[in-house]
């Protein structure tokens, strides 16, 4: 098939408008095979093995008759907590930040048997847009919508249990062109144990975007038991549309 035929095939199958630049210098056969539009560019989007289409499973409490020892912390953190976080974190860069004990409100001389130890669990991934099949003229001139989505588990663990930080980066993978941060405050008096959706659309972000850095952090608590906040169905998608004009 000639190069012009591959170009036409891309234009027709993806309904690319005449306002989308499609230069002849692009390898349209490779672009077509990558099928970049409308697919999730994040790998392993549900590392805890869950889906938002089903209610979050209840946490198993240690010490209950017949219950197995809790396996909540990932192996890389075994030396920190002696417990494992169940999941497959392939394709995610992960790290843990232990927070200091909150001793505010404890009167002097009080005897403390147990105190909660909170920590943040970070999961991040970087998407190479050109590597996924998007061409420079599209990203710089048309600037298609880049949408992100995430689902996190509601809990009464703490008033702040989740944070999302997404950055659009330049060719060097470091220069920030646009970013979005979301840090909700939970209503700990109202508990329904459901999935909460988080979404954002980047539009009209300017030329130069080549990477998307996706990071969310989840709050965990260890005391007698270990309780983790979980996420699922994380997504970064690029569509052949734009919601705001240049």
N, C-alpha and C positions, 0 to 999 in steps of 0.2 A: 504494500500500500504506500502511495506517495505521501510525502510530508504534508502536502496541502490537504490530502484526504483525512489524515489523522487530525489535523487542525479543525476541519469541518466536523468531524465526528465528535470532538470535544465540545464544540460550539452548540451542536444540535442536542446531544444527549444531556448536557448540563444547562441548557437554555441560557447560554451566555449572551447577554445583550450587546448591542453594537457599541455601547459606551465602555465595554471592557476591552482593554488593549490586548491584542493577540499577535505579537510580532512573529515574523517568519523565522527569526533566529532561535526561537524556542523549540526544544525537542518535544513535539506534541505526542509522539508515540509513547515516550516515557511518562509524560504528564498523564496521558489517558490511562496507562496501566496503574499509576499510583492512585487514581480516582480521589483527589484531595478534598473535594467539596462535600460537606454534609456528613462526614464521618468523624468519630471521636479520635482526636490526635493523641490523647493520653493512652499509655499502655498500662494494662492491669488496672482498670479504673475502679475495681471493687476489691481491694487487697484483703478485706476482712471476710470475704466470701459471702457477703450479704447483698440484698437488693432493696431499694426503697419501695418496691411493689408489695413487699410483705412487711408486717410489723417487726420492729427490732426484737430480737430474742431477749428474754429476761436474763440478767446476770446471775450466774450460779454462785451461791455464797459458800465460802469455805466453812468446813466444820459441820455442815448439815449431814444427817445420816444418809449414807449411800453416795454422797457427792465425792467426786474425784478431786484431788488437789487442784487448785486453780492454775490454769496455764494461760497467762495473760500477757506477760512481757516478751518481746522478741528476744531471740538468743543473744543478740549483741548487747542486751541490757541485763543479762542474767546476773552479772556481778553487782548490779545496782539494786536489784529488787528480789532476786531469788524466785521470781515468778515470771511467766512468759505471757506475751500478748499474742493470741492466736491470729494467724494470718499469713499470707504470702506477700511479701513486700518487694518482690521482683520488679525491677524498673523504677522503683522509688528510692530516692536518697533519704535516709532517715537519721534522726538524731533525737536526743532527749535532754531536756533542761530541767533539773530539779530545782524547785522553788524553796526558799527558806520557810521555816515554820512561822506561822502567824501566832504570835504570843500576845497580841493585843487583847485587852479585856480580861486577862488572867490575873487575879489579885495576887499580890506578893505572899509567898509562903504556901500557896495552894499546892496540893499534891496532885501531880498529873500522871495518870496511868497510861493513857494513849493520846496521841495527837495526830491529826491527819497530815500526811506529807503529800503535797501536790507537786505535779510535774507537767511540763508540756511535752507532747510527742509531735515532732515535726515530720511531715512527709512532703517532698518536693520533687518536681520533674520539670525538665526543660524541653520544649518542642522546637525543633529546627524546621521552620516553615518552608524554606527552599528544599530541604531534604524530603519533606512530605509531599512535594509536588507543586508548590506555588511559585510563580515566576515574579521577578523583580518589578516588571512594569505593572503587574496586577497589584502588588503590595504598595508600590509607591504612588501610582497615579489613580487607580480606582479605589484602593483602600477598602476592601470588603469587610463586612462586619465580622468581628471575632467574638464569639460568645463563650462564656464559661458557665458551668453549672456544678453544683455540689449538693449533697444531702448529708446532714449530720444528725446524730441521735440526740433527741431531747432528754435531759436528765435533771435531777435536782442536786447534782454533784456540787455545783458552784454557780454563781451568777454569771461567770465568764468561762465557758467551756470550749469555745470554738473561735477560730479566726482564719480568714481567708486573705491571702495577699497574692495578687496576680500582676505581673509586670510585662509590658511589651518592650523588648530589647532590640538594640541595633545589631549590626553584622558582627561586632566583636563579642556579642553575648553578654555584655556588661552595661553598656550605655542604656539608661532607662528613658524611653520615649513617652510612655504613658503607664500609669499604674492604678490599681483599684484595691482598696482594703476594706474588709467588712468584719466588724467585731461586735456581734450582737450581745445584748444583756438579757439573760434568761429570767423569767418570772418563776422563781423557785417555789412560790406558793400554789402554782397551778401546774400539775403534773399529768401528762397524758401519755408519755413514753411513745412518741411518734417520730417520724423523720421530718426534718425541717429543710425546705429547699432554699438554696442560695443561688442567685444567678446575676449575671452582668453582661452587657454587650459593649464592646469597644467599637467606636465608630469615629470616622474623621480624625484619625490619630496622627496623621502626618506621614511623610515618607521616611523610609529607613528601617522599618520594622522587619526583623528577620527571625526573631525567636520569641516564644512565650514562656515565661517562667511561672509555674503554678505551684503555690505552696499553701498548705493549710496546717494548722496546729491544733491539737486536741488536748484537753486537760484530763489527766488521770489523777487518781487519789489512792494512796496506800495507807492503811492503818492496820486493823486486824485482817481485813480482806483487801483485795485490790479491785478498783473499779475504773474502767476505761471508757472514754467517749469514742464512738466509732463513726466512720463515714462510709459512704458508698456512692457508686455511679458518678464519680467525678468526670468532668468532660471539658474539653476545649475543642470547639468546632469553628470552621470558617465556611461561610456561605457566599454564594455568588450574588450577594445583594449588599446594599448599604442603606442604613436607616436615616442618615443625615447627609445632605449635600455638602460638597466642599465650598 
